[in-house]
C-alpha cells in the first residue's frame, strides 16, 4: 500500500485489506478496512476505515459529526477525505476514518493492549447487564473474565440517581452524547437502534466512558427508517412526522433505564449541557460556514467520483443495480432541500435540519439566540427538481393504504470486481486529499 499526502509518499509492505461496514453490499460502493502490519503505522494509526457513506448524498454528514466532536473535545474517530486507487484503477472518493480498536486506545489514552474496551455493535443494546452484558464484546480477544464490565452495567441497572454512579461513569460525557444524538436526529446509536457505541474505562481512571461512532445516518438522514427503533409499530401519516421539532422525550421514547435516571427523572443537568452544545457548536453561525468551506473543497472530488468511465460505469460501483445520487442531489441536500434516499426514505437538507433544530431548542429552552437565524423571514432556496415530498417516503404508512413502490435495493451480494478482496493487497494507493496532516485537521 502507498499513501500520498502533499506529494510525499509512504509505502507499507504488509497490510490486511478487506470489505468493511455493515452496508458494504447494500449500496453501490463498498467500504473497506485496512490493518497495517509489520510494526508500522500511518501517522500513529494501524487500523483505518475507508467508507463511501453511500447511503447519503453529501459526503458531509460523517465529517461534520466528527468535527463537532473534535471541536467539543469528545472522544471519537477522526474523519477526512481520500481518493482510493486499487491496482492502479481509480475507485472513487471516500471518507478516511480512525477505527476504535486497541491501537486507537493506545494512541489516544496511552493504554497499551487495553482490556477494558467493549464494542456494542449489535442492535438492541440498552446498557443493561442482561442485554449489553452479552451483546457488547471486548476488543481484546485474550480477555475471558468480564466480571468488571458486568459489575459496571449492574451498577447502572441499580442506580436511582446520578450520585449512585458518579464515581464509575463519566456522566457529563454521556449527557453530551445524548444531546448530540437528539440534536442531529440520530437513530443509529443508543437511544433508538441501540448500537454503534463503545464503553471504555481508561487504565488510570475508575470512570467508564461512552464513545460513539458511525455518523452517516445522522443530521436528518433516513429518519423514518430508524425512528421506531426496530421494535415499535410502523410510523403512520397520523403520527408526528415533524422530526426536527420533536421534544427529547419524543425522540428518546424507548426504554433505557440509564436515560431515565440521568435525564427523564430530572433533566436540569442535561438541559444545561444541551444549551451549551447549541451555543458552542450546533448553530447556523458556526456550522453553515463550515459546510460551505467543505463543499467548496470536496466539489471537484465529488464531480470526479460521479463521472462514469468510457463504459458508463461509475468509479468503484460494485452493485450496478443500486441507485446513486447526482450532483444536483449533492448540492441541494448540502443546503436546505429534503431529498429521497436510496432506501426510499428522505434526507433533510443539512442546513434546513440545523436551522430548524436550532430554532426549536432556542425557543423551548429559553435561550437568547442569533436573531438572524431566529427570523422566520430568513431566506433560503429549495431545489424543487430534486425535492422529495412526504408522500414519497415509503417508510411511512398512509391512511390511503396505497402500495408505494418499496424498491430499496437491499441486495445481499455485490457482483462488482472488487468484492473478492483476497488478492487486492498488492497495489493500493491512497491519495489523501486534505489540508493538513491526520492528527490535527479534524477541527472546525
N, C-alpha and C positions, 0 to 999 in steps of 0.2 A: 504494500500500500504506500502511495505517496500522498503527501499533504502539502498544498501550496498556499502560502499567505504572503501577499505583497511581494511576490517574486522569489521568496525564499522557500525552498523545497526540503521537506523532511521525508525520509524513507523508513519503512518498517518491514522487516523480513517475515515476521511471524505474527499473523493475525487470525482471528476466527471471525468469519463473516456469514451471517445468516439472516433469514427473514425475521422481522420483529414487529410487534404491535398486534393487538387483538383483532384489528380490522385489516390486516395486511392483504387478505384475499377478497375482502368485501368490495373495495373500491378499485379504481383503475390503476393506481400506482401503489406499489408495496413500500413498506418501511423496512429498515434493516438495523441490525445490531452489530457492533464491532467490538471485539475484545482484543487488545494489543498484548501480545505475549513476549516472552524473552526478556523480561525485566525492563522493558522500555515503556514510555508513556508519551501521550500527546498533551503537552502543556499541563502536566500533572494529572491527566486523565488516562486510565487504562481501559475504561469501558464507556462507549458513547453510543448514542442512538441517532439514526437518520430517519426522519419522519416526513412524509409528504403532506400530512394533515389534509388528506383528500376529501374528507367529509365536509370541509368548509371552504369558502370561495376566496378568502382574503389573504392567506399566508400571514395573518396578523394576530389571530387570537392567542395562540400559544406564546408568541413573542411578547405581546402586551401583558399577559398574565405573569409571565416570568419576570418581565421588567418591573411590574408593580411589586412583586415580592422582593426583588432585589432593592428597590428604592426604599422599602419599609424595613429592610434587614431581616426578612423572613426566610427561613431555610427552605430551599427547593432547588430544582435544576436550573442551570443557566441555559439560555437558548440563543442561537443565532442562525445565520443562513449559510447554505453551502450549495455549490453545484457538484453533482456527482457524475463521475465517469466510470464505467465498468468495462475493462478490457478495451479502453480507448474510445468507447462509444458513450456519447452524452445521454444520460438517462433522466435529467431533469433538475429542477430546483427544489430544495428540501430545507427543513429545519435541522440544525445540528444541536444536539442536546446532551447534557450530562445524563448518566444513568445512576440512580440512587442504589448503589451497591456498596460492598465493603470498601472498595477503593475510594469512593466518593466520601464516605465517612472518615477515612484516614486523611484525605486532603482537607476536608472542612473542619474536622474536630480533633485530628491527631490521634485517633483511636485505631490502632493497628489491629487488623483481623478481628473486628468487633464481634461480640457475641450477643449484643442486645439490639439488633436491628430487625424488626419484623415488618414484612410487607403484607398489607391487607388488600390483595388484588381481586379476590373473588367478590362477587356482588353479595349484598345482604349483610355485610359486616356492620355491627351496631356498637362495637366496643364493649360488648358484654363478655364475661368469661365463658358462658355457654356457647356463644356463636364465634366470636373473634378468637377465643382461645383455641379453636380448632381450625378456623379459616386463615388466620394470619400466620405466615410462615417465616421462620428465622432464615435470614440470608446466609448464615454460616452453617453449612451442611454438617459440620462437626458437632454442633450443639444438639444434645439429646435431652437435656434437662431444661424444661420450660417453666419450672415452678415459680421463678421470679416474675415472669410475664403473667402467669395465671394469677398470682397474688396481686399484681398491679390491677388487672382487669376486675378481679373480685372486689378490690377496694373501691373501684369506680362504681360497681354494682351496688355496694352497700352505702355509698355516700348519700347523705341527706342535705348537705350544704357544701359550698366551696371550701370551707375551712377543713372539712374532713379529708380533702385530697390536696390541699395547697402544698404540702411538703413533698408530694410524689409526682405531681403533674404540673407542667408549665401551662397554667390556666390562661394567662394572658395571650400566649401564642395560640392556644386552641380557640379562644374567643375571637381573635383576629382572623383566623382562618374561617370561622363561621361567618364573620362579617364579609369576608371575601366571597364565600360561596353564595351568600344572599345577594350581594351587590352585582355579581356577574351572572346570576341566574344559573348557578352550577347544579346540574342534576347528576353529574358523573363522579361525585366524591362521597362524603359521609352522609349528608342529610337525606339524599334520595336513593341513589343506587347502592350506597354503602360500600364503596371500594376506591381504588386509586389513592390510597394513603399509606403512610408508614408510621410506626410507633418505634421510637428510639430513645434509649437512655444513654447519655454520654458517660464515659468511664469515670469522670470526675464529678458527677452530679447524681443526686437521688431522684431528680425530676425527669420523667418521660416527656418526650416531645412528640407533637402531632405534625407530620410533614406530608404535604400533598404534591402530586404531580399530574401530568396529563391534562392539558387545558384546551384541546381542540373543540370540545363541546360547550365551551363557556361563552359568555358575553352574548347571550340571546340565541345560541345555536341549537336547533332541533329540540326546543323545549317541550313540545307536545309529545315527543317520544319519551322523555325522561320524567316529566312532572308527576306521573303517578307512582314512580319509584318501583315499578315492576310488580307491585303487589295489590294496587288498588284497581277499581273498575276503570275502564277507558274513559278518558275525558270527553265530555259532550259539549255541544254548542250552547247548552244551557248553563254550563259552568263558567266560572270566571276565567276568561282567556286573556285578560289584560296582565300578562306576566310581569312586566316591569313595575306594576303598581301593586303587587302582592305585599301584604304585611309579612313580617318574618314568620309569624305563626302559620300563615297560609302556606308559605314556602316550606317550612320545616314541619310538615304535617305528619310525618311518620314517627312511630315510637322510637325514641332514643333517650334512654334514661339519663345519660350524661348531659344531653341538651336540656332536659327538664331541670336538672339540678343546677346547671350553670347559667341558664338563660330564662327558660319559661317561668320558673318559680320566682325569680327576681332578676329582671333584665337590666338593672341600673348599670352594672359594670360593663355588660355587653353594649348597651346603648352608648356609653361614653367612648368605648373603643370604636364603635361604628361611626360615630360623629368624627372622631379623629382620622379614621381611614378616609372618609369622604373629604375632609379638609386637606389632608396631606397629599392625596393622590387621585382618588376616584372622583374627579370633577372635570368638566369640559376644558377649563382653562389649562389644566395640566396635560390631559390625555389627547385633546384634539390636535395640538401642535405636534405631539409625538407621533400620532397616526400619520399626519401629513408628512413628517420627515421620513418615516419608514416607507410610506407609499412611494415617495419620490425616489428613495434609494433602491427599492426592490423592483420597480416597474420594468426596467429593461430585462431583468432576470425572469420575471413573470411572463413577459412577452415572448422571450425565447422558449420558456417552458411550454407555452401554448402554441408554438409553431410546429406544424406537422412536417415530417420528412418527405422525401420525394414519393414515398409510397402512401402518404396520407396518414401515417401513424404518429401519434404524439409521443414525445420522449418518455421512456420508462413506463409506458402504459401497458401493463400485462393483461389486464382484463378488458378486452375490447368491447364487451357488452355493457360495461358500466358507463354511466354518464360522466359528464365533465362540465366545468364551469368555463364561461367565456371571459374575455377581458372586460366586457360590459358588466358581467356579474361581479368580477373582482373590484372594479371601480365603484359600482353602486353600493355593494354591500359593505365596503370600507367606509361608506358615508352614512346616509340616512335611509337607504332603501332596503326593505324586507324582501327577500327572495325565496324561491322554492329551493329546497335542498335535494341532494341526491337520494335521500331516503323518504322523499315526499312529505317532509315536514317543512318548516320555514326557519329562516335565519334572519333575525332582526339586523338592520343596519347597525354597524358598530357605534357610530356616533349617535344614532337615534336611541339605542339602548342606554348608552351612558348618559345622555341628556335627560331622558325620561326618568331613569332611576335616580339621578341626581336631584331632579325636581321633587320627586316623591319623598326622598329622605329629608331634604331641606324643609319641606312643608310639614312633615309628620314627626320630625324630631327637633322642632323648634330651633333650627339653625339659621344664622344670618349668612346668606349665600350670595353669590355673584349675581347682581341684578341683570347683567347682560344675558345670562342664560336662564334666569328665572322669568324673563319677559316672555309671555305667551305669544307675542308677536315676533319672536326671534325667527328669522327666516332661514329656511334651508330647502333644498330641492330634492325631489324624488324622481327616479328614473322609471317612468311608467312602462317602458318597454320590457323591463325585467322584474317589475314589482309583482309579488305574489300575494293575492288576497287570501283571507282566511278560508274561503270555500275550497281552496286548492290544497289545504292541509289534510292529507289522508289519515292522519293520526287522530283527528277529531271526528266524533260520531255526530252527524247532523240529524235533526228530527225527521228530515225527509226520507231517511233510510236509503239514500241514493248509494249505489255501488260505485264508489270512486275507484279509479284505477290505482292499484297499490303495487305498481311495478317498482319495487325498491332495489332491485338488482343485487340482493344479498346473496351473492354466489359463494359457494364453499371452496371452489377451486379456481385457480388462475391458470390460463393457458399460455401466458407470455413466456418469453425465452429466458427470463431471469428467475423463475420460481424455483428451479433446481439450483441451490446455492452451493452444492458440494465443491464445484470446480470453479467458483468465481472468486477465488482468493488472489489470483495472480497479479492483476494489474489494476487495482482500484485506485483511482485518483480523486482526491478531494480538493476542489478549488474553493478555498474559504473566503467567501465574498462578504467582507465586513470591515468596519472602520479600524478597530483596534484588536488587541490580542485577547485570547479567550477568557482570561480570568477577570478582566476588569471592564468589559464592554457591556455588561448586561444591566445597565443602569439607565433610567430615564434622564 
